[in-house]
Amino acid sequence: MKIFIMILFIICVILFLGSAKYFFALKKPGVYPPKQVLKSRAIVLAGGGGMFLLIAFMFSYFM
């Protein structure tokens, strides 16, 4: 079960790093995908990371 919880935390970190990449791309001038697309991608990845973080905390607390 500990391996499963660690995998959830790793997925969480990967999603948060992806959202940070898109947030930093928003600050650069002249990026190809429009800023609205980058913003929506960053929000979706951050939301997914938050959900995985919540699930991982729940499993680590109850198991």
MODELLER restraints for C-alpha pairs under 7 A, 6 or more apart:
rsr = mdl.restraints
at = mdl.atoms
rsr.add(forms.Gaussian(group=physical.xy_distance, feature=features.Distance(at['CA:5:A'], at['CA:56:A']), mean=5.66, stdev=0.5))
rsr.add(forms.Gaussian(group=physical.xy_distance, feature=features.Distance(at['CA:5:A'], at['CA:59:A']), mean=6.78, stdev=0.5))
rsr.add(forms.Gaussian(group=physical.xy_distance, feature=features.Distance(at['CA:5:A'], at['CA:60:A']), mean=6.61, stdev=0.5))
rsr.add(forms.Gaussian(group=physical.xy_distance, feature=features.Distance(at['CA:8:A'], at['CA:52:A']), mean=6.15, stdev=0.5))
rsr.add(forms.Gaussian(group=physical.xy_distance, feature=features.Distance(at['CA:8:A'], at['CA:56:A']), mean=5.64, stdev=0.5))
rsr.add(forms.Gaussian(group=physical.xy_distance, feature=features.Distance(at['CA:9:A'], at['CA:53:A']), mean=6.35, stdev=0.5))
rsr.add(forms.Gaussian(group=physical.xy_distance, feature=features.Distance(at['CA:9:A'], at['CA:56:A']), mean=6.22, stdev=0.5))
rsr.add(forms.Gaussian(group=physical.xy_distance, feature=features.Distance(at['CA:12:A'], at['CA:49:A']), mean=4.47, stdev=0.5))
rsr.add(forms.Gaussian(group=physical.xy_distance, feature=features.Distance(at['CA:12:A'], at['CA:52:A']), mean=5.44, stdev=0.5))
rsr.add(forms.Gaussian(group=physical.xy_distance, feature=features.Distance(at['CA:12:A'], at['CA:53:A']), mean=5.71, stdev=0.5))
rsr.add(forms.Gaussian(group=physical.xy_distance, feature=features.Distance(at['CA:15:A'], at['CA:45:A']), mean=5.43, stdev=0.5))
rsr.add(forms.Gaussian(group=physical.xy_distance, feature=features.Distance(at['CA:15:A'], at['CA:46:A']), mean=6.46, stdev=0.5))
rsr.add(forms.Gaussian(group=physical.xy_distance, feature=features.Distance(at['CA:15:A'], at['CA:48:A']), mean=6.84, stdev=0.5))
rsr.add(forms.Gaussian(group=physical.xy_distance, feature=features.Distance(at['CA:15:A'], at['CA:49:A']), mean=5.05, stdev=0.5))
rsr.add(forms.Gaussian(group=physical.xy_distance, feature=features.Distance(at['CA:16:A'], at['CA:45:A']), mean=6.63, stdev=0.5))
rsr.add(forms.Gaussian(group=physical.xy_distance, feature=features.Distance(at['CA:16:A'], at['CA:46:A']), mean=5.58, stdev=0.5))
rsr.add(forms.Gaussian(group=physical.xy_distance, feature=features.Distance(at['CA:16:A'], at['CA:49:A']), mean=5.63, stdev=0.5))
rsr.add(forms.Gaussian(group=physical.xy_distance, feature=features.Distance(at['CA:18:A'], at['CA:45:A']), mean=6.71, stdev=0.5))
rsr.add(forms.Gaussian(group=physical.xy_distance, feature=features.Distance(at['CA:19:A'], at['CA:42:A']), mean=4.30, stdev=0.5))
rsr.add(forms.Gaussian(group=physical.xy_distance, feature=features.Distance(at['CA:19:A'], at['CA:43:A']), mean=6.99, stdev=0.5))
rsr.add(forms.Gaussian(group=physical.xy_distance, feature=features.Distance(at['CA:19:A'], at['CA:45:A']), mean=5.28, stdev=0.5))
rsr.add(forms.Gaussian(group=physical.xy_distance, feature=features.Distance(at['CA:19:A'], at['CA:46:A']), mean=5.58, stdev=0.5))
rsr.add(forms.Gaussian(group=physical.xy_distance, feature=features.Distance(at['CA:22:A'], at['CA:38:A']), mean=5.77, stdev=0.5))
rsr.add(forms.Gaussian(group=physical.xy_distance, feature=features.Distance(at['CA:22:A'], at['CA:42:A']), mean=5.39, stdev=0.5))
rsr.add(forms.Gaussian(group=physical.xy_distance, feature=features.Distance(at['CA:23:A'], at['CA:39:A']), mean=6.93, stdev=0.5))
rsr.add(forms.Gaussian(group=physical.xy_distance, feature=features.Distance(at['CA:23:A'], at['CA:42:A']), mean=6.20, stdev=0.5))
rsr.add(forms.Gaussian(group=physical.xy_distance, feature=features.Distance(at['CA:26:A'], at['CA:35:A']), mean=6.08, stdev=0.5))
rsr.add(forms.Gaussian(group=physical.xy_distance, feature=features.Distance(at['CA:26:A'], at['CA:38:A']), mean=6.62, stdev=0.5))
